[in-house]
Amino acid sequence: MKIKFLGAAKTVTGSCYMLESGGTRFAVDCGLHQGNREIEARNIDYTVYQPGKIDFFLITHAHMDHSGLLPRMASHGFSGKVYCTAPTKDLLWLMLQDSAHIQEMEAEWANRKNARRGGKPVEPLYTQADATAVMPMMKVIAYNEPFEPAPGIKVVYRDAGHILGSAFIELWITENGTTNKLVFSGDLGRPDQLLIKDPTFAEEANYLFLESTYGDRDHKDEGSSLDELAEAISYSYAHGEKVIIPAFAVERTQEVLYSLHKLSKAGRLPKDMPVYVDSPLAIRATEVFRQHPEYMDTDISKLLNTGDDPFNLPNLRFTLTADESRSINSSQGPGVIISASGMCNAGRVKHHLRHNLWRKGASVVFVGYQGQGTPGRKIVDGAKSIRILGEDVQVAAKVWTIGGFSAHAGQSQILEWLRHFKKNGMEVFLIHGENGAINTLAELVRSRYGFTVHTPEYLEECTLKPGALTSVTLDTERAMPRVDWNFLLSDTEAKFAVLKQRLDKADGKPWVDQVELRDRLLEVNKDLMEIISQM
């Protein structure tokens, strides 16, 4: 039995774990890689997945970092089944179409830019037709009901308490007369979330693949988070400016709406302050939540059943069209804008940041994880300015990071979930986390529970054989191509040498041209200083 880590290995996006056993080849999750240019390039190289040789996918939940590459698999040869819960299927119909629309729009934008430069045309990662093609492949699975997608493989979905319809997966694989159990946590939720039921537990496994997004810290409680949100709103309201809340369309937007609903009921939301949900996907996803009260926390189900809509509040405005979205930024006075994407690397939120990030009285409230290399992470880490839509924008707004809204389990909650497993020689693989979180959690798991812990790399392949050491192979050059710093610096130095040689030609140019060249060189120097500061 083999497993290959095709994503979310020392990163938090691109979840995909490819397994091979007894002639069956299948994967748990199939997520988009999100982050810097090098990480997002992994989305393009479908050859590492070999889509035509995949028998089926087991999807834990609808977030794009766990399911967003399914259309690309379908467009390059995958034709098997995609197993998921009913809410996951409903959400994926919306989210894959939305993702495909973004891919098409970004390709169109890139092609207009390339045409002006005389560059080559580019194709979208996938199209809306590719997304549509995935839907007939989906097979709905209920919690706690075993099924066999292939001979020798039994699967049970359990409630992970992360987002609507999310699951962790228990997997029994029989090979050569021996049965081994694997558990994939997916993304674990935290107890006492605003909307979703608490996660359930598993008790035994030979191999556990455990998320570690917040393996190095805990979240604030709900009360503190509501207080911080109210404080951010009060701050910008007093300054007549807007509150920008970058939020994923599924779960986080609905949690923020419910929090604002609670603040409004308590008289802590200014009565004349408009609240905009500026994400067509979030608007449609909220309807899916209303259709599945049985998957939500008892309190939310009661509210929905009694007609007290937890996703509604006074002055709530939904903006579906681009014109409606643009009108928000031309409006005067305070307001709350909830817009995707949650990491500020796509979608309408980029426009709202460009219009408001430089305003001293404005607020940017982060309510979710910010992956490495994303604009959101740069803002959270204290960047003085960031580049948005081709423009350098000063960060003058007040930045708030409210961890209590996270749908992920914090460190203590991950360890509590792990405590339910019997100490029977189980091996733990820490996935879906960055280095700091993984290393911190790994040490705690070893010292507290005595489990063997592995921290796999991208494209690492492991042979799993209980009772024997896990053997590992890794194509390092393909997974993490080495950066040749000496070559890069030599090339930079050579270009500067040529530039110095041509200064006399610059002196001979008209003054207007000299000033333009000077400004471009100042931009180069600015970029170099930013690189130096990060080393």
MARKETOR-619737 format. One line per field, with one value per residue (C-alpha): residue number from 1; z, y, x; residue in three letters. Coordinates in steps of 0.25 Angstrom, whole numbers. Example, Ala and Ser with C-alpha at 12.3 -4.5 7.8 and 13.67 -1.06 7.14 Angstrom:
2
pos (1:2)
w (31:29)
v (-18:-4)
u (49:55)
code (ala:ser)
//
This chain:
535
pos (1:2:3:4:5:6:7:8:9:10:11:12:13:14:15:16:17:18:19:20:21:22:23:24:25:26:27:28:29:30:31:32:33:34:35:36:37:38:39:40:41:42:43:44:45:46:47:48:49:50:51:52:53:54:55:56:57:58:59:60:61:62:63:64:65:66:67:68:69:70:71:72:73:74:75:76:77:78:79:80:81:82:83:84:85:86:87:88:89:90:91:92:93:94:95:96:97:98:99:100:101:102:103:104:105:106:107:108:109:110:111:112:113:114:115:116:117:118:119:120:121:122:123:124:125:126:127:128:129:130:131:132:133:134:135:136:137:138:139:140:141:142:143:144:145:146:147:148:149:150:151:152:153:154:155:156:157:158:159:160:161:162:163:164:165:166:167:168:169:170:171:172:173:174:175:176:177:178:179:180:181:182:183:184:185:186:187:188:189:190:191:192:193:194:195:196:197:198:199:200:201:202:203:204:205:206:207:208:209:210:211:212:213:214:215:216:217:218:219:220:221:222:223:224:225:226:227:228:229:230:231:232:233:234:235:236:237:238:239:240:241:242:243:244:245:246:247:248:249:250:251:252:253:254:255:256:257:258:259:260:261:262:263:264:265:266:267:268:269:270:271:272:273:274:275:276:277:278:279:280:281:282:283:284:285:286:287:288:289:290:291:292:293:294:295:296:297:298:299:300:301:302:303:304:305:306:307:308:309:310:311:312:313:314:315:316:317:318:319:320:321:322:323:324:325:326:327:328:329:330:331:332:333:334:335:336:337:338:339:340:341:342:343:344:345:346:347:348:349:350:351:352:353:354:355:356:357:358:359:360:361:362:363:364:365:366:367:368:369:370:371:372:373:374:375:376:377:378:379:380:381:382:383:384:385:386:387:388:389:390:391:392:393:394:395:396:397:398:399:400:401:402:403:404:405:406:407:408:409:410:411:412:413:414:415:416:417:418:419:420:421:422:423:424:425:426:427:428:429:430:431:432:433:434:435:436:437:438:439:440:441:442:443:444:445:446:447:448:449:450:451:452:453:454:455:456:457:458:459:460:461:462:463:464:465:466:467:468:469:470:471:472:473:474:475:476:477:478:479:480:481:482:483:484:485:486:487:488:489:490:491:492:493:494:495:496:497:498:499:500:501:502:503:504:505:506:507:508:509:510:511:512:513:514:515:516:517:518:519:520:521:522:523:524:525:526:527:528:529:530:531:532:533:534:535)
w (0:-4:-2:-9:-4:-16:-7:7:11:19:13:15:1:-10:-1:-9:-4:-15:-10:-18:-13:-20:-33:-29:-29:-22:-15:-3:-7:-19:-15:-22:-18:-14:-10:-18:-32:-31:-22:-31:-43:-37:-42:-56:-55:-56:-60:-45:-43:-55:-55:-65:-56:-43:-40:-30:-21:-6:-4:11:9:-1:1:-11:-5:-3:-16:-26:-36:-39:-52:-57:-54:-62:-73:-74:-73:-60:-61:-48:-36:-26:-13:-3:6:1:6:0:-14:-13:-9:-20:-31:-27:-24:-35:-45:-38:-38:-53:-56:-48:-56:-69:-65:-61:-74:-82:-74:-76:-91:-93:-86:-94:-107:-104:-101:-113:-104:-105:-101:-89:-86:-73:-63:-66:-71:-66:-76:-68:-55:-60:-65:-50:-45:-51:-45:-31:-22:-9:4:18:31:38:27:21:6:-3:-15:-19:-15:-2:2:12:15:26:26:40:44:45:50:41:31:26:21:25:28:33:27:33:22:23:13:11:4:3:14:24:27:31:36:31:36:29:38:26:33:47:53:67:78:80:67:64:53:52:61:69:62:65:69:64:73:66:53:48:41:44:34:43:39:47:42:56:62:69:75:80:77:85:90:83:93:91:76:76:85:75:63:70:74:59:54:65:61:46:49:57:46:35:28:24:30:20:24:14:16:9:3:10:25:29:22:29:42:41:37:49:58:53:55:70:71:65:74:86:81:78:63:58:53:41:37:24:23:9:5:-8:-13:-22:-17:-3:-5:-12:-2:9:2:3:18:19:12:21:36:40:38:47:62:69:73:58:54:64:59:44:48:56:45:52:41:47:33:33:40:37:26:20:5:-5:-17:-28:-40:-43:-44:-30:-25:-31:-25:-11:-13:-19:-7:5:19:28:24:26:14:14:1:-4:-5:9:7:-3:-14:-23:-25:-22:-8:-16:-21:-7:-2:-13:-9:6:11:10:18:33:39:31:37:31:39:36:41:35:32:23:15:12:0:0:0:13:20:16:22:35:36:36:21:20:6:-4:-18:-22:-37:-42:-32:-19:-8:6:18:27:31:45:43:52:53:60:61:69:55:50:46:49:62:70:76:89:81:71:83:90:77:76:91:87:79:86:87:79:70:61:52:51:38:40:28:24:32:30:36:49:53:48:56:69:68:65:77:86:79:82:96:101:94:89:75:63:55:41:34:19:8:-5:-15:-4:-6:6:6:18:24:39:48:38:37:27:14:7:-6:-11:-24:-18:-31:-36:-23:-18:-30:-24:-25:-31:-24:-29:-44:-41:-34:-45:-55:-47:-45:-60:-64:-54:-61:-74:-69:-63:-77:-83:-74:-84:-94:-83:-81:-96:-95:-94:-79:-79:-84:-73:-62:-67:-67:-53:-48:-53:-47:-33:-34:-37:-24:-16:-20:-16:-3:0:-4:5:17:16:17)
v (0:13:28:40:54:63:75:81:75:86:96:98:97:87:75:62:49:38:24:11:-3:-16:-10:2:16:27:40:47:61:69:83:96:100:115:124:130:127:115:108:112:106:92:94:94:81:70:59:57:53:44:47:36:25:30:21:31:42:43:58:63:76:87:97:100:96:82:81:92:83:73:80:80:65:63:71:62:48:45:39:32:35:46:43:54:58:64:79:77:74:85:95:89:92:107:107:100:108:121:116:113:127:133:124:128:143:142:136:146:157:151:149:164:167:157:163:177:171:161:149:136:133:125:115:116:105:100:105:105:93:85:89:85:71:68:68:55:48:52:41:46:39:40:41:28:18:9:7:0:8:-3:-18:-18:-4:1:15:23:38:44:58:67:79:88:94:90:75:73:60:52:39:25:15:0:-6:-21:-25:-39:-44:-33:-21:-8:5:19:32:45:56:66:79:78:87:93:90:101:107:117:109:95:83:78:69:54:45:32:23:14:14:8:22:35:47:59:74:83:97:103:93:104:112:113:122:133:130:134:145:152:151:157:169:171:171:181:189:189:194:205:210:211:216:228:231:231:219:205:192:181:167:157:144:131:130:117:116:129:138:132:132:147:149:142:149:163:157:155:169:175:168:173:187:187:190:204:204:213:205:197:183:178:164:166:152:145:132:135:140:126:118:124:119:105:107:110:97:88:92:77:78:91:93:91:106:110:100:105:119:115:106:118:128:136:136:136:141:154:167:182:189:176:178:167:172:161:170:176:190:188:184:197:206:202:209:221:222:232:229:216:202:187:180:165:160:148:143:141:142:154:147:147:153:166:168:173:185:188:188:197:207:206:200:214:221:223:222:209:195:182:170:156:145:133:127:134:125:128:137:143:157:155:149:161:170:162:161:176:180:195:194:183:182:181:180:186:197:199:202:208:200:211:204:198:183:173:158:151:136:132:131:120:108:100:93:100:93:89:84:76:69:66:60:52:47:38:29:16:15:3:7:17:25:40:48:63:70:83:92:101:97:105:99:85:85:90:80:68:70:71:58:51:55:54:42:35:33:32:45:47:61:58:67:71:59:49:35:25:10:7:-7:-8:-13:-9:5:14:15:28:33:47:54:66:73:72:75:87:92:98:113:116:129:131:130:140:150:149:152:164:169:167:176:187:187:189:200:207:206:213:225:234:230:233:247:250:247:258:262:256:242:243:245:233:224:229:226:212:210:215:204:194:199:199:184:181:187:179:166:170:173:159:152)
u (0:6:2:7:6:1:-2:-4:10:16:7:-8:-14:-15:-19:-18:-13:-12:-13:-10:-14:-18:-19:-28:-23:-31:-29:-34:-37:-33:-30:-25:-11:-11:0:12:14:23:12:1:9:6:-8:-4:5:-6:3:7:-8:-9:-24:-27:-22:-30:-42:-49:-48:-52:-55:-55:-62:-65:-54:-46:-33:-39:-47:-44:-35:-46:-50:-36:-35:-48:-43:-30:-36:-42:-56:-59:-67:-66:-71:-76:-88:-100:-97:-83:-89:-99:-87:-78:-88:-87:-72:-66:-75:-70:-55:-56:-62:-50:-40:-47:-47:-32:-28:-36:-29:-15:-18:-21:-8:0:-6:-1:13:12:12:7:-8:-11:-22:-31:-27:-41:-54:-69:-72:-61:-67:-81:-75:-71:-85:-91:-79:-83:-89:-95:-91:-98:-90:-87:-92:-81:-79:-69:-64:-55:-52:-44:-47:-58:-60:-68:-71:-72:-75:-63:-70:-62:-72:-86:-85:-70:-65:-53:-51:-49:-43:-41:-32:-30:-18:-12:-22:-18:-27:-21:-29:-25:-32:-32:-36:-39:-40:-45:-54:-54:-65:-75:-75:-85:-92:-87:-89:-77:-67:-69:-57:-50:-43:-33:-25:-12:-9:-15:-13:-16:-17:-8:-13:-13:-3:5:-7:-21:-32:-39:-53:-66:-68:-55:-56:-70:-64:-53:-62:-71:-58:-54:-67:-68:-54:-57:-71:-66:-56:-67:-59:-62:-59:-54:-55:-48:-56:-58:-71:-74:-75:-67:-77:-89:-82:-79:-93:-98:-88:-94:-108:-104:-98:-110:-119:-110:-111:-96:-97:-99:-114:-110:-98:-100:-94:-91:-89:-81:-79:-89:-84:-86:-100:-103:-96:-104:-116:-110:-108:-123:-126:-118:-122:-120:-105:-104:-104:-117:-118:-117:-126:-137:-135:-137:-149:-155:-153:-142:-132:-118:-113:-121:-120:-124:-117:-112:-110:-106:-98:-99:-94:-81:-88:-94:-80:-74:-84:-80:-67:-73:-83:-79:-78:-76:-80:-77:-72:-71:-65:-57:-46:-42:-27:-29:-22:-35:-49:-55:-49:-36:-44:-49:-35:-30:-40:-39:-26:-19:-30:-26:-39:-43:-42:-38:-43:-37:-45:-38:-25:-15:-6:9:11:-4:-7:-14:-2:6:-4:-5:11:12:15:15:9:5:3:-12:-17:-4:-3:5:-5:0:-5:-11:-24:-25:-22:-30:-28:-39:-36:-48:-56:-47:-54:-41:-38:-27:-15:-22:-34:-26:-19:-32:-37:-25:-26:-38:-29:-23:-8:-7:5:-2:7:3:5:4:-2:-9:0:13:26:25:11:15:28:21:10:19:27:15:9:22:24:9:4:17:12:22:21:24:24:23:29:21:22:27:23:22:20:11:14:9:20:31:38:31:39:40:44:44:48:54:58:43:37:46:55:67:69:82:85:99:94:83:92:102:92:87:101:104:91:96:109:103:94:107:113:102:100:106:95:85:91:89:74:63:61:47:52:63:53:45:57:61:47:48:61:56:45:56:63:50:48:63:61:49:56:68:58:53:66)
code (met:lys:ile:lys:phe:leu:gly:ala:ala:lys:thr:val:thr:gly:ser:cys:tyr:met:leu:glu:ser:gly:gly:thr:arg:phe:ala:val:asp:cys:gly:leu:his:gln:gly:asn:arg:glu:ile:glu:ala:arg:asn:ile:asp:tyr:thr:val:tyr:gln:pro:gly:lys:ile:asp:phe:phe:leu:ile:thr:his:ala:his:met:asp:his:ser:gly:leu:leu:pro:arg:met:ala:ser:his:gly:phe:ser:gly:lys:val:tyr:cys:thr:ala:pro:thr:lys:asp:leu:leu:trp:leu:met:leu:gln:asp:ser:ala:his:ile:gln:glu:met:glu:ala:glu:trp:ala:asn:arg:lys:asn:ala:arg:arg:gly:gly:lys:pro:val:glu:pro:leu:tyr:thr:gln:ala:asp:ala:thr:ala:val:met:pro:met:met:lys:val:ile:ala:tyr:asn:glu:pro:phe:glu:pro:ala:pro:gly:ile:lys:val:val:tyr:arg:asp:ala:gly:his:ile:leu:gly:ser:ala:phe:ile:glu:leu:trp:ile:thr:glu:asn:gly:thr:thr:asn:lys:leu:val:phe:ser:gly:asp:leu:gly:arg:pro:asp:gln:leu:leu:ile:lys:asp:pro:thr:phe:ala:glu:glu:ala:asn:tyr:leu:phe:leu:glu:ser:thr:tyr:gly:asp:arg:asp:his:lys:asp:glu:gly:ser:ser:leu:asp:glu:leu:ala:glu:ala:ile:ser:tyr:ser:tyr:ala:his:gly:glu:lys:val:ile:ile:pro:ala:phe:ala:val:glu:arg:thr:gln:glu:val:leu:tyr:ser:leu:his:lys:leu:ser:lys:ala:gly:arg:leu:pro:lys:asp:met:pro:val:tyr:val:asp:ser:pro:leu:ala:ile:arg:ala:thr:glu:val:phe:arg:gln:his:pro:glu:tyr:met:asp:thr:asp:ile:ser:lys:leu:leu:asn:thr:gly:asp:asp:pro:phe:asn:leu:pro:asn:leu:arg:phe:thr:leu:thr:ala:asp:glu:ser:arg:ser:ile:asn:ser:ser:gln:gly:pro:gly:val:ile:ile:ser:ala:ser:gly:met:cys:asn:ala:gly:arg:val:lys:his:his:leu:arg:his:asn:leu:trp:arg:lys:gly:ala:ser:val:val:phe:val:gly:tyr:gln:gly:gln:gly:thr:pro:gly:arg:lys:ile:val:asp:gly:ala:lys:ser:ile:arg:ile:leu:gly:glu:asp:val:gln:val:ala:ala:lys:val:trp:thr:ile:gly:gly:phe:ser:ala:his:ala:gly:gln:ser:gln:ile:leu:glu:trp:leu:arg:his:phe:lys:lys:asn:gly:met:glu:val:phe:leu:ile:his:gly:glu:asn:gly:ala:ile:asn:thr:leu:ala:glu:leu:val:arg:ser:arg:tyr:gly:phe:thr:val:his:thr:pro:glu:tyr:leu:glu:glu:cys:thr:leu:lys:pro:gly:ala:leu:thr:ser:val:thr:leu:asp:thr:glu:arg:ala:met:pro:arg:val:asp:trp:asn:phe:leu:leu:ser:asp:thr:glu:ala:lys:phe:ala:val:leu:lys:gln:arg:leu:asp:lys:ala:asp:gly:lys:pro:trp:val:asp:gln:val:glu:leu:arg:asp:arg:leu:leu:glu:val:asn:lys:asp:leu:met:glu:ile:ile:ser:gln:met)
//
